[in-house]
Amino acid sequence: MYRRGRQRDFVNDFLPPTLSEFKKTFGEDFKLFNQLLSPVMLSTLKNGNIVRGLAGVPDKGPVLFVGYHQLLAMEVPALVEGFLREKKTILRAAAHQVFFVGNYEILRQELSLFDWFSAFGAVPVSPINTYKMFERNEFVLLYPGGVREALHRKVSLKFKFCCTKIAFSIV
């Protein structure tokens, strides 16, 4: 456990996962998800060509990726793994507060499924955390629909119209 101050700062106190955490998570824990979902990464180059992989994604941040929860956010591990493998960088996701409750002193002694979120860079969603990540030139993943969208509840027309104006998104 590493902290810079008395209170936990999810942005500044973050340490990247170790190689053994990466191998355990994506070699064992999420292997079945990746095999079942068979994720394919596509990106658009500056000339407009669509290519397989993340070649069209900038190498340096800050970059905001806006996503849509397809099915209970099961695509997030594939996105995080893809960025770690291809871009050698962490994709920092802004996640719901429920993933960050509990006693931080006992977390990470064994990497649990909920611990996976913070171990791989997720932060509680807030404007301040997003701004801090942009200051650090990070890649930030945001799902504006949140839990309501993940559970496929009704979304207002105002929200749908707002999302169509976002220039850079991953779907």
Buried (B, 14 or more C-beta within 10 A) or exposed (E): EEEEEEEEBBBEBBEEBEEEBBEBBBEEBBEEBBEEBEBEBEBEEEEEEEEEBBBBBEEEBBBBBBBBBBEEBBBBBBBBBBBBEBBEBBBBBBBBEEBBEEEEEEBEEEBEEBBBBBBBBBBBBEEEBBEBBBEBEBBBBBBBBBEEBBEEEEBEEEEEEEBEEEEEEBE
